[in-house]
Amino acid sequence: MGREALLTAPKYEDGSDSLYFEGEGKAKAAYLRTISSGRPLAAALQEILDDALAKLPFPRRMSYQRYASDGAGDANADPDAGIESTLQFVRPAHGLVALHGADLVDVRALGLAAGRITAGHRFIGMRHMTLDHADDYATTLRDDGKVIAGFAERRDVIRAGLVEAAGADRVVMPDALLDEVTALVEWPVVYRGTFDPRFLEVPQECLILTMQQNQKYFALTDADDRLVDRFLVVSNLATDDPSRIVEGNERVLRARLADARFFYDQDRKRSLESRVDGLKTVVYHNRLGSQYDRMQRVEALARRVAELLGVDAVDAQRAARLAKADLVTDMVGEFPELQGLMGRYYATHDGEKAEVATAIEEQYRPRFAGDALPGTTTGTCLALADKLETLVGLFGIGAVPTGDKDPFALRRHALGVVRILIETPLRIDLATLVDAALRVVPSTEDVGLVRAALLDFFRVRIASYCRDLGYSTNEVEAVLYGEGPIADLPKRLEAVRAFALLPESASLASADKRVRNILGKSADAHGHELDVGLLDVPSEIALHDALRDVAPRSERAHGEGDFKSSLLALASLKEPVDRFFDEVMVNTDDPAVRANRLGLLASLHVAMNRIADLSKLAA
């Protein structure tokens, strides 16, 4: 098979190797399909098992002894038989089952040989059960062992139990908590408890986080999403009288909620302003100073961003000054996830303006994909300043993400800036914001190199954002080379897609690519005053006349923000452009004529690339 045929070969079904491509543009990748020789099940499973155990991410492992008499599920192991080995795992492993159908698979792990004996729930299930067939595993565990083996099934049981126990209330059920609780229980049963309603005076976010993080409880809210004085606990023990279980959990929760109320009451005894100096003792980065140093940079940058956007700079500056003060409160010290949110509560308590208090909470938005953007102008200024300070500061000391390593979440910060600019939207140039940040954030690297690297970093995030909107790589590349605020990108992408559907688009895109190449090789291509008197070939006269008719209409539509009409107006240029390249020699020997024709092509290039680089659409 020839090389070209191999590269385009489909995936064969006859077992022969094949190399093929999938995807398009820069996302196109080569794949090799091949078949490896078979191996005995036990050998392959042993290798997979060893590899899986070695990769389990346990922060700590405990050491324990395995005795010589220990076997797979041996309930009568004799500790006096002597220690055979010392093992390390998250907890001692007592049994290993490996069956293929009715056959035992000969594998070992953690000093155990595979057998047929497994254990059920330690209180309400059979302690030792013999499995005759692999297909019996889940059923035997459920019926005799009181263990739901499947994670997804156990999760569904818990979800249904929570909804049923909630009754008319609504369950606060984050996926992370649901997954964690699912991994903690074998035979889940949901019980309902209550707490003193006086605790509801504390912000409900604090109480909910206390329940979730400290006790793994599920909070309940009413129809208006207000926390109620009831909660749900997922127990691993089914009983006819759960009163002791409920009372014990209520007692534990009471102490936790009392801690939260104490933190809240203590924090409100001091204003946020009085805590600002405390940021001097909080290290932000050993090369970028303290949180107080960072606050001063964000304060200056937030004011500048507000000035650029034409909004209240005083509020933006005030919000930036107080934004990090909650880091030194007891509540945020206990629950770092509440930073910003507690700042809003405390700023409101201190009598700060509502706009300032809200901005303190909004400074971290968007925190993750799909998160809400800041809803106030002051919050928008602060969020942009906070993210830009982080990006410029860390790029300025060379702490740039590499590969899949991004310890400071700079990709998330950059995408947050992109989303704010596009979705708010804000008609401000990204480079202007980066330049403003560079003026207030120190840099140990060459500022010009930092600026270039950061803008390129943003460009990759912008491209990813646009592709997520459903546009092709070529369409995205086309608009990224255009000019204007990135807030216009969605409209420009829509215009490029509409243009690409025109029957004239392929020819015009190829012509634009040719024009770009010609102009790129000619030093005198730009800045030449077009002399109509030097146009003597009918086809170049026709192109000039067509351009004189189309360019103003296209430019006018562009100025009105109607990018689609601006691009679609170019369709009538196809015929005169094609004729020009068929009949006109651009690089003629006459320097005046050559310069004049290059000037004509430069005018064409400007008209065609006002919205996007159409040459990127050429096949």
C-alpha positions in Angstrom: 0.0 0.0 0.0 1.4 3.4 -1.0 2.1 6.0 1.7 -0.7 8.3 0.6 -3.2 5.4 0.6 -2.1 4.3 4.0 -2.6 7.8 5.4 -6.2 7.9 4.2 -7.0 4.3 4.9 -10.2 3.5 6.8 -10.1 1.4 9.9 -9.7 -2.2 8.6 -11.7 -5.1 10.0 -9.2 -7.8 8.8 -6.6 -7.2 11.5 -4.0 -5.4 9.5 -2.5 -2.2 10.8 -3.9 1.1 9.5 -2.9 4.7 10.0 -5.7 7.2 9.5 -6.7 10.8 10.3 -9.6 12.2 12.2 -10.6 15.8 13.0 -10.0 19.0 11.0 -7.6 21.9 10.9 -5.3 22.1 14.0 -7.4 19.5 15.7 -6.6 16.9 13.1 -4.7 13.9 14.5 -3.2 10.7 13.2 -4.2 7.4 14.7 -2.7 3.9 14.4 -5.0 1.0 14.6 -3.2 -2.3 15.4 -3.9 -5.6 17.1 -1.7 -7.1 19.8 -1.1 -10.7 20.5 -3.4 -12.3 23.1 -2.3 -13.0 26.6 -3.5 -15.3 29.4 -6.3 -13.6 31.5 -4.5 -14.1 34.8 -1.2 -12.5 33.6 -3.0 -9.5 32.0 -5.2 -9.0 35.0 -2.3 -9.2 37.4 -0.5 -6.5 35.5 -3.6 -4.2 35.3 -4.3 -4.8 39.1 -0.7 -4.0 40.1 -0.7 -0.8 38.0 -4.1 0.3 39.3 -3.1 -0.2 42.9 0.2 1.7 42.4 -1.6 4.7 41.0 -4.2 5.1 43.7 -3.7 8.7 45.0 -3.6 8.1 48.8 -2.0 11.0 50.7 -1.0 8.7 53.5 -0.7 4.9 53.8 -0.7 2.8 56.9 1.6 -0.2 57.5 0.2 -3.5 58.6 1.3 -7.1 58.8 0.1 -10.0 56.7 0.3 -13.4 58.5 1.4 -16.6 56.8 -1.9 -18.3 57.3 -3.9 -15.5 55.7 -5.8 -16.4 52.6 -8.5 -15.1 50.4 -11.4 -14.6 52.8 -9.9 -16.9 55.4 -12.1 -16.1 58.5 -10.0 -18.4 60.7 -6.5 -17.0 60.0 -4.2 -17.8 62.8 -2.2 -14.8 64.0 0.3 -17.1 65.7 1.3 -18.6 62.4 3.9 -15.8 62.0 4.3 -12.6 60.0 4.9 -13.2 56.4 5.2 -9.6 55.2 4.6 -5.9 56.1 2.3 -4.1 53.7 1.2 -0.5 53.1 -2.2 0.5 52.0 -4.8 3.1 53.0 -6.4 0.4 55.3 -5.6 -3.3 55.8 -7.1 -5.4 53.0 -8.8 -8.6 54.2 -10.0 -10.4 51.1 -9.6 -10.6 47.3 -12.1 -12.0 44.8 -11.3 -12.6 41.2 -13.7 -14.7 39.1 -14.2 -15.1 35.4 -17.5 -16.8 35.1 -17.3 -19.8 37.4 -13.5 -20.0 37.2 -11.2 -18.6 39.8 -8.6 -16.2 38.3 -5.1 -16.8 39.9 -4.0 -13.3 40.9 -2.5 -11.7 44.0 -2.6 -8.3 45.6 -1.6 -6.8 48.9 -0.4 -10.2 50.1 -3.7 -11.9 49.3 -4.5 -14.7 46.9 -7.7 -14.4 45.0 -10.6 -16.6 46.2 -14.4 -16.9 46.2 -15.2 -15.5 49.7 -16.4 -11.9 50.1 -17.8 -10.0 53.1 -21.1 -8.2 53.6 -22.1 -5.3 55.9 -20.4 -5.7 59.2 -23.6 -5.1 61.3 -26.6 -6.2 59.3 -25.2 -8.5 56.6 -23.5 -11.9 56.3 -19.9 -11.7 57.2 -18.7 -14.3 54.8 -20.3 -15.4 51.5 -19.0 -17.8 48.9 -19.5 -16.8 45.3 -20.0 -19.6 42.7 -20.1 -17.4 39.7 -19.0 -13.8 38.8 -22.5 -12.9 37.8 -23.7 -13.6 41.3 -21.5 -10.9 42.9 -23.9 -7.9 43.0 -27.0 -10.0 43.8 -25.4 -12.0 46.6 -23.9 -8.8 48.2 -27.3 -7.1 48.0 -29.5 -10.0 49.2 -27.2 -11.6 51.8 -24.6 -9.0 52.5 -26.7 -5.9 52.6 -24.2 -4.1 50.4 -25.1 -2.2 47.2 -21.9 -2.9 45.2 -22.5 -0.6 42.2 -21.5 3.1 42.9 -24.1 4.5 40.4 -26.9 2.3 41.8 -26.0 3.3 45.4 -25.9 7.0 44.3 -29.3 6.7 42.8 -30.7 5.1 46.0 -29.3 7.9 48.1 -30.7 10.6 45.7 -34.1 9.0 45.8 -34.0 8.7 49.6 -33.0 12.3 50.1 -35.8 13.6 47.9 -38.4 11.4 49.7 -37.1 12.4 53.2 -37.1 16.1 52.3 -40.9 16.1 51.7 -42.0 19.6 50.9 -38.5 20.9 51.4 -35.7 21.2 48.8 -32.4 19.3 49.2 -29.2 21.2 48.7 -27.5 18.3 46.9 -24.1 19.2 45.2 -22.7 16.4 43.1 -19.4 16.4 45.0 -21.1 15.8 48.4 -23.4 13.2 46.8 -20.4 11.3 45.4 -18.5 11.5 48.7 -21.4 10.2 50.7 -22.0 7.5 48.2 -18.4 6.3 48.7 -18.8 6.3 52.5 -21.8 4.0 52.8 -22.7 0.4 51.7 -26.4 0.2 52.6 -27.7 3.9 52.6 -30.6 5.0 54.7 -31.7 8.6 55.0 -32.8 10.1 58.3 -34.1 13.6 59.0 -32.9 15.8 61.9 -33.5 19.4 63.2 -31.5 22.2 64.8 -32.2 25.3 66.8 -33.8 27.9 64.4 -31.9 30.7 66.1 -28.8 29.5 64.2 -30.6 30.8 61.0 -29.4 34.3 62.0 -26.0 33.3 60.7 -25.7 33.6 56.9 -27.1 30.5 55.4 -24.0 29.9 53.2 -21.9 29.4 56.4 -24.4 26.9 57.9 -24.7 24.9 54.7 -21.0 24.7 54.3 -20.6 23.6 57.9 -23.2 20.8 57.4 -21.6 19.7 54.1 -17.9 19.9 54.9 -17.8 18.9 58.6 -20.6 16.4 58.8 -21.5 15.4 55.3 -25.1 16.4 55.9 -27.6 17.6 53.3 -29.2 21.0 54.1 -32.8 21.8 53.3 -34.4 25.0 52.0 -37.9 26.2 51.4 -39.5 27.1 48.1 -37.7 30.5 48.1 -34.2 28.8 48.6 -34.1 30.0 52.2 -32.4 27.6 54.7 -34.8 25.8 57.1 -34.0 24.3 60.5 -33.9 20.8 59.2 -31.3 18.6 57.6 -30.8 15.1 56.2 -28.1 12.5 57.2 -27.2 9.4 55.1 -26.6 6.6 57.5 -25.0 3.2 56.9 -27.3 1.5 59.3 -30.9 0.6 58.8 -32.9 0.3 62.0 -36.6 0.4 63.0 -35.8 3.0 65.7 -33.4 5.6 64.3 -34.0 8.1 67.2 -30.5 7.4 68.8 -28.8 8.0 65.4 -30.8 11.2 64.7 -30.2 12.6 68.2 -26.5 11.9 68.0 -26.2 13.7 64.7 -28.2 16.6 66.0 -25.9 16.9 69.0 -22.8 17.0 66.8 -24.3 19.5 64.4 -25.4 21.8 67.2 -21.7 22.2 68.3 -20.6 22.9 64.7 -23.3 25.5 64.1 -22.4 27.1 67.4 -18.8 27.5 66.2 -20.1 29.1 63.0 -22.2 31.6 65.0 -19.3 32.4 67.2 -17.0 33.2 64.2 -19.7 35.3 62.7 -20.3 37.3 65.9 -16.6 37.8 66.5 -15.9 38.9 62.9 -18.5 41.6 63.0 -16.9 43.3 66.0 -14.3 44.7 63.7 -14.8 46.5 60.3 -13.2 45.3 57.1 -11.3 48.6 56.9 -9.7 47.9 60.3 -8.5 44.5 59.0 -6.7 45.8 55.8 -3.4 46.3 57.6 -3.6 42.7 58.7 -3.1 41.7 55.0 0.6 42.7 55.5 1.2 39.5 57.4 -0.5 37.3 54.7 2.0 36.2 52.0 0.6 36.3 48.5 3.8 35.1 46.7 7.4 35.3 47.9 8.3 37.2 44.8 5.2 39.4 44.6 4.9 40.4 48.2 2.0 40.2 50.7 -1.8 40.4 50.1 -1.5 44.0 51.2 1.0 44.7 48.4 -1.4 42.9 46.0 -4.3 44.9 47.3 -2.6 48.1 46.4 -1.9 47.0 42.9 -5.5 45.8 42.4 -6.7 49.0 43.8 -4.8 51.1 41.3 -5.8 48.8 38.5 -9.5 48.7 39.4 -9.5 52.5 39.3 -7.9 52.6 35.9 -10.2 49.9 34.5 -13.2 52.0 35.8 -11.8 55.1 34.1 -11.4 53.2 30.8 -14.9 52.0 31.0 -16.3 55.3 32.0 -17.9 54.2 35.3 -17.5 55.2 39.0 -13.8 54.9 39.7 -14.2 55.8 43.4 -16.4 52.8 44.1 -14.1 50.5 42.2 -11.1 51.7 44.2 -13.0 51.3 47.5 -14.2 47.8 46.7 -10.6 46.8 45.7 -9.2 48.1 49.0 -11.7 46.0 51.0 -11.8 43.0 48.7 -9.2 40.8 50.5 -9.9 42.0 54.0 -12.1 39.0 54.8 -9.1 36.7 54.4 -8.1 37.6 57.9 -11.5 36.9 59.4 -12.3 33.8 61.5 -15.0 32.6 59.2 -12.9 32.6 56.1 -10.0 31.2 58.1 -12.3 28.2 58.8 -14.0 28.1 55.4 -11.7 29.6 52.7 -14.5 28.9 50.1 -16.5 31.8 51.7 -14.0 34.5 50.8 -15.7 37.3 48.9 -19.1 36.2 50.1 -18.3 36.9 53.8 -16.7 40.2 52.6 -20.0 41.2 51.2 -21.9 40.4 54.5 -19.3 42.2 56.6 -19.2 45.2 54.2 -22.9 45.5 54.4 -22.8 45.3 58.2 -20.1 48.1 58.2 -22.4 50.4 56.2 -20.5 50.3 52.9 -22.4 51.2 49.7 -24.4 48.3 48.3 -22.4 48.5 45.0 -19.1 48.2 46.9 -20.4 45.3 49.1 -21.7 43.4 46.1 -18.5 43.9 44.1 -16.5 42.3 46.9 -18.4 39.1 46.4 -18.3 39.4 42.6 -14.5 39.8 42.4 -13.9 36.1 41.9 -16.5 35.6 39.1 -16.5 33.6 37.0 -14.9 31.0 39.2 -15.5 28.0 36.9 -16.9 27.2 33.5 -20.5 28.3 33.3 -20.4 30.4 36.5 -22.2 33.7 36.5 -20.4 36.9 35.6 -20.2 40.0 37.8 -23.6 41.7 37.7 -22.5 45.2 38.7 -20.2 47.7 36.9 -18.0 48.0 40.1 -17.9 44.2 40.4 -16.9 43.9 36.7 -14.0 46.4 37.2 -12.8 44.6 40.3 -13.0 41.2 38.7 -11.0 42.3 35.7 -8.4 44.0 37.9 -8.1 41.0 40.1 -7.6 38.6 37.3 -5.3 40.8 35.3 -3.1 41.5 38.3 -2.7 37.8 38.8 -1.9 37.1 35.2 0.5 40.0 34.7 2.2 39.4 38.1 2.9 35.7 37.6 3.8 36.1 33.9 6.2 38.9 35.1 8.1 36.5 37.2 8.1 33.7 34.7 5.5 31.5 36.4 3.9 30.6 33.1 1.7 27.4 32.7 3.5 24.6 31.0 1.8 21.5 29.5 -1.0 20.4 31.8 0.6 22.2 34.8 -1.2 25.4 35.9 -0.8 25.6 39.7 -2.1 29.2 39.8 -5.1 28.6 37.5 -3.9 31.2 35.1 -5.9 29.6 32.2 -9.1 30.0 34.3 -8.2 33.6 35.1 -7.6 34.4 31.4 -10.8 32.7 30.3 -12.6 34.7 32.9 -11.4 37.9 31.5 -12.4 36.7 28.0 -15.9 35.8 29.1 -16.4 39.1 30.9 -15.3 41.1 27.9 -17.4 39.1 25.4 -20.5 38.3 27.4 -21.0 41.5 29.4 -20.1 42.8 26.7 -17.4 45.5 27.1 -16.2 47.4 24.1 -12.6 47.8 25.3 -9.5 46.4 23.7 -7.8 43.6 25.6 -4.3 44.9 24.9 -5.3 48.2 26.5 -6.2 46.4 29.7 -3.0 44.4 29.6 -1.0 47.6 29.2 -2.8 49.1 32.2 -1.9 46.1 34.3 1.7 46.2 33.2 2.0 49.8 34.4 1.1 48.9 38.0 2.4 45.3 38.4 6.1 44.7 38.9 8.0 42.5 36.5 11.4 40.8 36.6 11.1 39.8 33.0 11.3 42.0 29.9 8.0 43.9 29.8 7.8 43.7 26.0 8.2 39.9 26.2 5.7 39.6 29.0 3.1 41.6 27.0 3.6 39.5 23.9 3.5 36.2 25.8 0.4 37.2 27.7 -1.5 38.4 24.6 -0.6 35.1 22.9 -1.9 33.3 26.0 -5.1 35.2 25.8 -5.4 34.4 22.1 -5.3 30.7 22.8 -8.1 31.1 25.4 -10.2 33.2 22.9 -9.8 30.6 20.2 -10.9 27.9 22.7 -13.9 30.0 23.7 -14.9 30.5 20.1 -14.6 26.8 19.2 -16.8 26.0 22.2 -19.5 28.1 20.5 -19.5 25.6 17.6 -17.3 27.4 15.1 -14.6 25.6 13.0 -10.9 26.1 13.4 -10.7 28.1 10.1 -13.6 30.4 11.1 -12.0 31.1 14.5 -8.5 31.7 13.0 -10.1 34.1 10.5 -11.7 36.3 13.2 -8.7 36.2 15.5 -6.6 38.0 12.9 -9.2 40.7 12.5 -9.3 44.0 14.4 -11.6 45.4 17.0 -12.8 44.6 20.6 -13.2 40.9 21.4 -16.8 41.6 22.4 -17.5 41.7 18.7 -16.2 38.1 18.1 -19.6 36.3 18.2 -21.1 38.7 15.6 -17.9 38.5 13.5 -18.0 34.7 13.7 -21.6 34.7 12.6 -20.7 37.0 9.7 -17.8 34.8 8.6 -20.0 31.7 8.6 -22.6 33.5 6.5 -19.9 34.6 4.1 -18.5 31.1 3.9 -21.9 29.8 2.7 -21.8 32.1 -0.3 -20.9 30.5 -3.7 -18.4 33.3 -4.2 -16.6 32.7 -0.8 -14.1 30.1 -1.9 -12.8 32.1 -4.8 -12.6 35.3 -2.8 -10.8 33.6 0.1 -8.3 32.2 -2.3 -7.9 35.6 -4.0 -7.3 37.2 -0.6 -4.6 34.6 0.2 -2.9 35.4 -3.1 -3.2 39.2 -2.4 -1.7 38.7 1.0 1.2 36.8 -0.4 1.9 39.4 -3.1 1.8 42.3 -0.7 4.0 40.5 1.8 6.7 40.2 -0.8 6.6 43.8 -2.0 8.3 46.5 0.1 6.4 49.3 -1.7 2.9 47.7 -1.4 1.5 50.1 1.1 1.3 53.8 1.3 1.2 54.3 -2.5 -1.4 56.9 -3.6 -3.5 55.2 -6.3 -3.3 57.0 -9.6 -6.5 56.3 -11.6 -4.7 57.6 -14.7 -2.2 54.7 -14.6 -5.0 52.1 -14.7 -5.0 51.1 -18.4 -6.0 47.4 -18.5 -9.8 47.0 -18.6 -9.9 44.4 -15.9 -8.0 46.5 -13.4 -10.2 49.5 -14.2 -13.2 47.2 -13.6 -11.8 46.1 -10.3 -11.2 49.7 -9.2 -14.8 50.6 -10.2 -16.2 47.6 -8.4 -14.1 48.4 -5.3 -15.2 52.0 -5.4 -18.8 50.8 -5.3 -18.5 48.0 -2.8 -16.0 49.4 -0.2 -18.1 52.3 1.0 -21.2 50.1 1.5 -19.1 47.4 3.3 -17.4 50.1 5.5 -20.7 51.7 6.3 -22.3 48.4 7.4 -19.1 47.7 9.5 -19.4 51.1 11.2 -23.0 50.3 12.1 -22.0 47.0 13.6 -23.7 45.0 10.8 -20.8 42.7 10.2 -22.8 40.2 8.2 -23.9 42.8 5.6 -20.4 44.2 5.5 -19.0 40.8 4.4 -21.9 39.8 2.2 -21.4 43.0 0.2 -18.0 41.6 -0.9 -19.7 38.9 -3.0 -20.0 41.1 -6.1 -16.2 41.5 -6.1 -15.6 37.9 -7.3 -15.9 38.4 -11.0 -13.7 41.6 -11.2 -11.1 40.0 -8.9 -11.0 36.8 -10.9 -10.6 38.8 -14.1 -7.9 40.9 -12.6 -5.7 37.9 -11.7 -6.4 36.3 -15.1 -5.5 39.3 -17.2 -3.2 41.6 -15.2 0.5 41.2 -14.5 1.1 42.9 -11.1 4.9 42.8 -11.0 5.4 44.5 -14.3 8.8 46.1 -15.2 7.3 49.6 -15.0 7.9 50.6 -11.4 5.1 53.3 -11.4 2.5 50.8 -12.8 3.7 48.1 -10.5 3.4 50.3 -7.4 -0.1 51.5 -8.6 -1.3 47.9 -9.0 0.1 47.0 -5.6 -1.8 50.0 -4.2 -5.0 48.7 -5.8 -4.5 45.3 -4.2 -3.7 47.0 -0.9 -7.1 48.8 -1.1 -8.8 45.5 -1.9 -7.0 43.8 1.0 -8.2 46.4 3.4 -11.8 46.1 2.2 -11.8 42.3 2.3 -10.2 42.0 5.8 -12.1 44.6 7.8 -14.1 41.9 9.6 -11.7 38.9 9.4 -8.8 37.4 7.6 -10.7 35.8 4.7 -7.6 34.0 3.5 -7.9 31.6 6.5 -11.1 30.3 4.9 -9.1 29.2 1.8 -8.9 25.4 1.5 
